[in-house]
Amino acid sequence: LQAPLLLGGAVLAAVALHELAPYVVQVAGALPRWVPPALAGVLLLAVGATYEKRLGDARRLRAAIGRLR
């Protein structure tokens, strides 16, 4: 039952991206040249922080399970 929903969502996202692409290019052209790399850096920083937090949570869980034995 999930396959049609996922497939429909993917098609909807692809069509929306295709239809909005000219406007996105126009807005991106109006931005200063340093904005896209800055946004990419912020995104990488957020992903790295999330990864480090989850890694710490996994280590803490492993240590707690080890203490149960």
C-alpha positions in Angstrom: 0.0 0.0 0.0 2.9 2.3 0.5 4.4 1.9 -3.0 1.7 4.0 -4.8 2.0 6.7 -2.2 5.8 6.9 -2.5 5.7 6.7 -6.3 3.0 9.4 -6.5 5.0 11.6 -4.1 8.2 11.2 -6.1 6.3 12.0 -9.4 4.7 15.1 -7.7 8.1 16.3 -6.5 9.7 15.8 -9.9 6.9 17.7 -11.7 7.0 20.5 -9.1 10.8 20.8 -9.5 10.4 20.8 -13.3 7.7 23.5 -13.2 9.5 25.7 -10.7 13.0 25.4 -12.2 12.8 28.6 -14.3 11.8 30.7 -11.2 14.5 29.1 -9.1 17.1 29.9 -11.7 15.9 33.5 -11.9 16.0 33.9 -8.1 19.4 32.3 -7.9 20.7 34.7 -10.6 19.6 37.6 -8.5 21.5 36.5 -5.4 25.1 37.5 -4.8 27.6 34.9 -5.9 28.7 34.0 -2.3 25.2 32.9 -1.1 25.0 29.4 -2.7 28.3 28.3 -1.2 27.4 29.8 2.1 24.1 27.9 2.1 25.9 24.7 1.2 28.3 25.3 4.1 25.5 25.8 6.6 23.8 22.6 5.3 27.0 20.6 5.7 27.5 22.0 9.2 23.9 21.0 10.2 24.3 17.5 8.8 27.6 17.1 10.5 26.3 18.2 13.9 23.3 15.9 13.5 25.6 13.0 12.6 27.9 13.7 15.6 24.8 13.8 18.0 23.5 10.5 16.7 26.9 8.9 16.9 27.2 10.0 20.5 23.7 8.6 21.2 24.6 5.2 19.7 27.8 5.1 21.8 25.9 5.9 24.9 23.3 3.2 24.1 26.0 0.6 23.5 27.6 1.5 26.8 24.3 1.2 28.6 23.6 -2.2 27.1 27.1 -3.3 28.0 26.5 -2.4 31.7 23.4 -4.5 31.7 25.4 -7.7 31.2 
